[in-house]
Amino acid sequence: MRVTRINKKEPALKAEAKVDLKLLEPLIKKYKSKKGNLIPLLQGTQSLYGYIPAEAMMILSKEAGLKVSDMYGVATFYAQFRLTPVGKNIVKMCHGTACHVQNAKAVTEDIQNFLEVKDGETTPDNLFTLETVACLGCCSLAPVMMIGDETYGKLNGKKAVEVIKEIKRKETLSQKKSLTENISKN
C-alpha cells in the first residue's frame, strides 16, 4: 500500500507581502550576541510586524546565526507566535471548561457565521481574526471573549455578534472620517 503525502501550505516558508527588513537591525544588534536570544528575537520581530514574516526568519538566521528550523520549531510550538498576518482586531473566544458548559461552541458558531471565517482565519477586510483559546481566566463571566484588551462576558451569540458589529461600525466611521480629511487637504 502506498501512502500519499498531502501537501499543506507552510506559511512561514511562503513569500508574503514585502516588509521593511531594516526595522530588524536594532533588534538584531540588541540580541545578536546574547545567549538564549531565539525567543526574544522572535517576540521582537512579531512586535514589529504583527507576525513573523519568512523574510525576517532568513535575516535572523543570517545575522544572528539562528537556524531557520529552530526558529520555525519554536514559532509553531508556542501559541503566542504567528506566521501569517492577522486582522486589526483579534477575537479570542474562550473554550475553557466554564465557557464550554455555558455553550461557548454555539457563541463561536454565531461569530463564525457573522464574520464568515473559521477558527484561525482573518476576514477579507483584515479587520478581524477569530481564535478559540483554552482559557481566558474569566470563568465567572462564562462564556467570555476578548477583543484587544476588552473582555466581554455572559455572552450569547447575539450579544457577541453585536459587539463585533459595533467595532466594525466604529472602524467604518473612522475610515470615512480619514478619507474625508484626506480629501479636504487636497
C-alpha positions as CSV (number, residue, x, y, z in Angstrom):
1,M,0.0,0.0,0.0
2,R,1.3,3.4,-1.0
3,V,0.9,6.4,1.3
4,T,0.2,9.7,-0.5
5,R,1.5,12.8,1.3
6,I,-0.9,15.7,1.4
7,N,0.9,19.0,0.8
8,K,-0.1,21.6,3.3
9,K,0.7,25.3,3.0
10,E,3.7,26.2,5.0
11,P,3.0,29.9,5.8
12,A,6.4,30.6,7.3
13,L,8.1,29.5,4.1
14,K,5.8,31.2,1.5
15,A,6.5,34.7,0.3
16,E,4.3,37.3,1.9
17,A,3.9,41.0,1.2
18,K,7.2,42.8,1.3
19,V,8.2,44.0,4.8
20,D,10.8,46.6,5.7
21,L,13.6,44.3,7.0
22,K,15.7,47.3,8.1
23,L,13.4,47.5,11.1
24,L,15.1,44.4,12.4
25,E,18.5,46.0,12.6
26,P,18.2,47.4,16.2
27,L,16.6,44.2,17.4
28,I,19.4,42.1,16.0
29,K,22.0,44.4,17.4
30,K,20.5,44.2,20.8
31,Y,20.2,40.4,21.0
32,K,22.7,39.1,18.4
33,S,25.4,38.1,20.9
34,K,23.2,37.2,23.9
35,K,22.7,33.6,25.0
36,G,19.1,32.5,24.7
37,N,18.2,35.1,22.1
38,L,15.9,33.0,20.0
39,I,12.6,33.8,21.8
40,P,13.4,37.5,22.4
41,L,14.2,37.9,18.7
42,L,11.0,36.1,17.6
43,Q,9.0,38.2,20.0
44,G,10.6,41.4,18.9
45,T,10.1,40.5,15.2
46,Q,6.4,39.8,15.8
47,S,6.1,43.1,17.8
48,L,7.4,44.9,14.7
49,Y,5.3,43.3,12.0
50,G,2.4,41.7,13.9
51,Y,3.6,38.3,12.8
52,I,6.9,36.6,11.9
53,P,7.5,37.0,8.2
54,A,9.5,34.3,6.4
55,E,11.9,37.0,5.1
56,A,12.6,38.1,8.7
57,M,13.5,34.5,9.7
58,M,16.0,34.4,6.9
59,I,17.6,37.7,8.1
60,L,17.6,36.5,11.7
61,S,19.3,33.3,10.5
62,K,22.0,35.1,8.6
63,E,22.6,37.9,11.1
64,A,22.1,36.2,14.4
65,G,23.3,32.8,13.4
66,L,20.0,31.0,14.3
67,K,18.8,28.0,12.4
68,V,15.6,28.6,10.5
69,S,14.4,25.1,11.6
70,D,14.9,26.1,15.2
71,M,13.0,29.3,14.8
72,Y,10.2,27.6,13.0
73,G,10.0,24.9,15.6
74,V,9.7,27.4,18.4
75,A,7.3,29.7,16.5
76,T,5.0,26.7,15.8
77,F,5.2,25.3,19.3
78,Y,4.2,28.4,21.2
79,A,0.7,29.8,20.7
80,Q,2.0,33.4,21.1
81,F,3.7,33.4,17.7
82,R,2.1,34.0,14.4
83,L,3.5,33.1,11.0
84,T,0.8,34.8,9.0
85,P,-0.7,38.4,9.2
86,V,-3.7,38.8,11.5
87,G,-6.6,41.2,11.5
88,K,-6.6,44.5,13.3
89,N,-8.9,43.0,16.0
90,I,-8.2,39.5,17.3
91,V,-11.4,38.0,18.7
92,K,-10.4,35.4,21.3
93,M,-13.3,33.1,22.2
94,C,-12.8,31.1,25.3
95,H,-13.5,27.4,25.2
96,G,-12.3,26.5,28.7
97,T,-14.4,24.3,30.9
98,A,-16.7,27.0,32.4
99,C,-17.2,28.6,28.9
100,H,-17.7,25.2,27.4
101,V,-20.5,24.2,29.7
102,Q,-22.1,27.7,29.1
103,N,-22.4,26.9,25.4
104,A,-19.3,28.7,24.0
105,K,-19.4,26.5,21.0
106,A,-22.7,28.0,19.9
107,V,-21.4,31.5,20.5
108,T,-18.4,30.7,18.4
109,E,-20.5,29.3,15.6
110,D,-22.6,32.6,15.6
111,I,-19.4,34.6,15.3
112,Q,-18.0,32.4,12.6
113,N,-21.3,32.7,10.6
114,F,-21.3,36.5,11.0
115,L,-17.7,37.0,10.1
116,E,-17.7,34.2,7.5
117,V,-14.4,32.8,8.8
118,K,-13.3,29.6,10.6
119,D,-11.2,29.4,13.7
120,G,-7.8,31.0,13.0
121,E,-8.9,32.8,9.9
122,T,-8.9,36.5,9.1
123,T,-11.8,38.4,7.4
124,P,-11.0,39.6,3.9
125,D,-11.0,43.2,5.1
126,N,-8.3,42.3,7.6
127,L,-10.4,43.7,10.4
128,F,-11.0,40.5,12.4
129,T,-9.1,37.3,13.2
130,L,-11.1,34.7,15.1
131,E,-9.2,32.4,17.6
132,T,-10.6,29.9,20.0
133,V,-8.5,29.7,23.2
134,A,-8.2,27.2,26.0
135,C,-8.9,29.7,28.8
136,L,-9.1,33.5,29.3
137,G,-9.2,33.3,33.1
138,C,-12.6,34.9,33.4
139,C,-14.6,31.9,34.4
140,S,-17.2,33.8,36.4
141,L,-18.1,35.6,33.2
142,A,-18.6,32.5,31.1
143,P,-19.0,32.4,28.2
144,V,-16.4,35.1,27.5
145,M,-14.4,36.6,24.6
146,M,-11.7,39.2,24.4
147,I,-11.1,41.6,21.6
148,G,-7.9,43.5,22.1
149,D,-7.7,44.4,25.8
150,E,-11.5,44.4,26.3
151,T,-13.3,41.4,27.9
152,Y,-16.9,40.6,27.1
153,G,-18.8,38.2,29.4
154,K,-22.1,36.5,29.9
155,L,-22.4,36.2,26.2
156,N,-24.8,34.5,23.9
157,G,-24.4,34.5,20.1
158,K,-26.5,37.6,19.6
159,K,-24.5,39.7,22.2
160,A,-21.2,38.6,20.8
161,V,-22.2,39.5,17.2
162,E,-23.5,42.9,18.4
163,V,-20.1,43.6,20.0
164,I,-18.3,42.8,16.7
165,K,-20.9,44.8,14.7
166,E,-20.2,47.9,16.9
167,I,-16.4,47.6,16.4
168,K,-17.0,47.2,12.7
169,R,-19.3,50.3,12.7
170,K,-16.7,52.4,14.6
171,E,-14.0,51.3,12.2
172,T,-16.1,52.2,9.2
173,L,-16.8,55.6,10.6
174,S,-13.1,56.1,11.4
175,Q,-12.1,55.2,7.8
176,K,-14.8,57.5,6.4
177,K,-13.5,60.4,8.6
178,S,-9.9,59.8,7.5
179,L,-11.0,59.7,3.8
180,T,-12.9,62.9,4.2
181,E,-10.0,64.6,5.9
182,N,-7.6,63.5,3.2
183,I,-9.9,64.8,0.5
184,S,-10.3,68.1,2.4
185,K,-6.5,68.6,2.5
186,N,-6.2,68.1,-1.3
